């Protein structure tokens, strides 16, 4: 027999220790979007709830790495930590422009972590909750002590400016949380999954290899079948929200907040009605000013709720993300502090 391998005897609790965000300065109104698409402010608001969104500065002035570092520094400040205390960095994004090196390694270096483990994770708009689930389990199992999770996107790079079906929906930004061990449960169990049979509902077309071989054709852009996505999200997500609550042992009526992915205000209204949430449960509506920021959506929405006093640190919130894949993920968390 070989030597016995030791593992932690018990699982630890995990919690969100701090939250920070980066919102690009440039505000893009519906009127500006409509300069290049056949639409109107009234139509956009009635279909999506969106009034404006933020676009990052032209590349390379405000990169995925830049926005990630900005949000992460604020999250570290809120947690009372330095970069040197982070031992793992996970970046959730679908719009980072390089296959290598991974953005997480560059962010880890910029933050002075001293060589933290680093990985990028791609799960579309569900990316942040996927990454949070991974981070929480790493902490609970003792594989990591302090994990930095970032959701970040430059969706303005990924959507064709004259595409009426998608251009008005998306925006740019970043949100970060620090996950660490806690005396009490601060992050519940993750419920996640996917439906690849509907993968074409949100897709990139063509792929980059095809484009490289045929540069005369249209460059790759995100394409979305809006009706299919709406039906899937509006009528499936309430089922998964109930599973998350049941798995965490929290009644929906006892929640302080519901933070759904900011994809479409109409979708979220349908989910809230299906869940029969009482008026005491605050519902995130960051999409109105921020649009759909994909993997950055959940932390940005959390920050708005905390900043405006809708919720307080320590309040119980249900996170629910869904999007490309088609994939979904969520968990119940205790809301973290913001930097003062």
N, C-alpha and C positions, 0 to 999 in steps of 0.2 A: 504493500500500500504506500502511496505517496503521502506527502505532508498534507494535513488538513488546511483548507482555505478559510480564513476568518472573514466574516461579514458583520456589519452592525447587527446587534441582537434585536433591537427594536426600531420601529419607524419613528421619526420625529414629526412634529407639526411644522407647517410652513405658513408664511404670511407675507403680505406686501408691505415692505418697510418704507417705501417712498415712491413718489410719482413725479415725473417731469415731462414737459412737452415742448415741441418746437413748432410754432405756427409761422410760416413764411409771411413776410410783411405785405406782399402784394395781394390786395383784395381784387378779385375778378367778379364783377357783377354779371347778372344774367344778360343785361344790355350789351356788355362787351362780348359775351359768348355768342349772342344773336347776330353780331356783325359778320359771323362766318357760317352760321347755320340758319336754316329757314325755320325760325321759331319765335317765341315771344316770352317776355318775363311772366306774363299771366299763365301761359301754357306750361312753362317749366315748373312754376310754383304749384299749379294744380295737379301736375303729374308726379312730382317728386317732393315738394315742400322746400326745395332749395332756393334761397335768395341770392347767395354768393358763395364763393369758395376761395381758397388761397392757392396761388401758383408760386413755386420756387423760382428764384432767379435763374436766368439761362445758364445751362451747364458751361463751365464747371464752377460757377460762382457759389452755388448752394447745393452741394452734392448729397447723395444718400448718406455718405459717411459724415459729412458736416452736420446734417440735420440730426443724425443719430447721436453724435457727440454732444450737441447742444441740449437735446432732451435728456440724455444720460447724466450730464453734469448737474442738471436740476434735480433729477431723481436721487442722485447720490447726496446732494445737499439736503434734500428732504429726509433722507434716511440717516443723516449724520455720519456718512461714510466717505472714504476716499477711494479713488480708483484702485489703489494698491490692495484694498480689501475685497475686491471682486475676483473670484477665481473661475467664473464661466460667463461668457457673453453669447447670447443668442439673438440673432437679427432675423425678424420675420419681414420679408419683402418679396415682391414680384417684379420690381422695377429697377433693381440694381443692374448696372450696365456691363458687369464683368462676370465671367464664369469663374475666374480666378485672379487674384486671391480673393477669398471670401471677405465681405464687408466686415463681418464680426471681428476678424483678426486685426483689421486696420483700426476699428473703433477701440478694441482692447488696448492697442498700442497707444493711441492718442490719449486714452484716459489714464495711462500709466499703471496698468494692472500688473506689469511685470511678467507677462507670459501666460495670461489666462487661457483656458481652453475656449475655443471660439468656433461657432458654426452658424451658417445661414440656413433658414428654413423657409420653404415656399409652400404655402397652402392658401393662396389667394386672400380673400377678405377674412377668412377664418384664421389667418396666420398668427395673429397675436395670441388668441386663446389656445391654439395648438402649442405655441412656444411657452406660454404660461404653464400649461399642463406638464410639459417636459421639465421645465425649471422647478416646479413644485415637487415633482417626483424625484428629481436629482437631490434636492435638499432633504426631502423626507427619508430617502435611502442613505444619506450620508455621503453620496458621491461628490456633492458640492456644498459649500458653506454659504456663499453669497452669489446669487446669479442675477445678472443684468439682462432683462428682456426688453427688446426694442421692436416696435412695429413702425415701419417707415416706408413711405412711398413718394415717388414723383410721377403721379398718374398723368400729369400734363405731358410727359414724354411718351406715354403709351397709348394715347387716344388721338385719332386723326382729327385735326381742328375743324374740318367741315363735315364730320360724321354726326348727323342730327340725332342718331340713336344713343350715342354714348358721351359726346363731348361735354354736354351740360351737367353730367352726373358727377364727375370726378374732380378731386382736388389733391393737394400735396400736404405733407406734414409728417411729424414723427411724435411718438409717445413712448416713454420708457418707465419701467418699474424695476425695483430691486426686490428680489425674493430671497428670504432667509429663514432660518429656524426660529420658532416661536413657542412660548409656553402654551398658547391656545391655538386652536385651528383658525387660520386666517385665509386659507385657500382650500376649498372643498374639492372633492373628486371631479375629474374631468369626464364629460360625456362628449364623444366625438365620433365622426364617421364621414362617409362620402358616398356619392352616387355617380360613379364614372359613366354610367349609361347615358347621363345627361351632360357629359363633359363638354359637348359642343355648345352648350348654352352660353358659356363665357369662355372665349378662346382667343388665342393669338393666331393671326393669319396674315401671310404665310409664315413658316418657321425661318429662322435666321440662316440655316444652311441653304434652303431654297433661294432665299434672297441673295446670298453671296454668289450663288451660281447663276442667278438671273437678275442682275442689279437693275435691269430696265423696268422690272415690275414694281408695283407698290411696295413700300417697305412694310415690315410687320407692324400691325396695330392690334389693339384689343377690340374684339367684336362681341357683341352681346345680343342674345335673343331675349328681349325684355319681357315679353309675355310669359315665356317659359320660366324665366327666373322668378318673376313675380308670383306665379302660381305655386311654384315649389317652395319659395321662402314663406309666403303668406299662409300657406295651408299645411306645411310640414313642421315649421319651427316651433309652434306651440307644443307639439308632441315632445320634442326634445327638451324644451324648457321645463316641462313637467318632469321629465326623467332626471334632469339636473337637480331639481328641487328634491325629488324623492331620494336620489342617491346621497344627497347631503343632509337629509333629515330636516329640511327647512320648509315650512308651509309657505306657499306663494303669498298668502295674506300677511305673513310676518316679515316680508321683505321691506327694506327701506327704499330700495331703488331697483329699477330694471334698466340695464344698459345693453340694448340690442345694437347690433351692427348698424351703422348709419348709412344704409343703402338707399332707403326710400321711406319718407314719412308715412306714406299710405300703407306700405308693408307693415311697419311697426304698429300703426293704429289697428290693423287687423289682428296682429299677434296679441296685442294688449286686450282686445275685446274677447278673443278666444280664451285667453287665460283668466278672464274675469277678475283682473287685478283691482283691488280697492283703490279709491282716490288717494289713500295715504301713501301708496307706492309711487315715488317719483320716477318719471320716465325720461331718459336722455333724449334730447332733441338737437344735438350739436350739428346735425346735417343741415339745418337751416342756414347757418353761417359758414359751414366748413365743407359741405358736400360729402361725397363718399371718398374717403381716403384709404380704402381697402384695409391693409393690415394695421394702419395707424388709427383706424376709426375708433376702436374701443377705448384705448387710453386717452385719446383726445376728448371723447365724450365724458369719460370719468373726470378728467381735469375740469371741464366746464361745470359739471355738477358740483364739484368741490369748491371751485373758485367763486361761483355765484351763490353758494350757500344752500343749494337744493338738498345736499347731503353733507354729513360731517365725517371726518376720519373715524373709523370704527363701525360705521353703519354697514348693514348687510345688503349686498347687491348681487343680483343675478346678471352675469355676463353671458351674452349669446351672440356668436359670430357665425356668418354663413356667406358663401360665395363660390368662386371658381372651384371646379373640381368634379361635380358640385360637392363642396365640403362644408362641414359645420363643426363647431366645438363650443363648449361653454363650461362654466363653473360658477359656484357661489363664493364670493370673497368678502372680506372685511375691507372697506375702503381705506386706502393708505393716506398718509399725510402729504401735503404739498410743501415745497420750500417756502419759507416766510419771506 
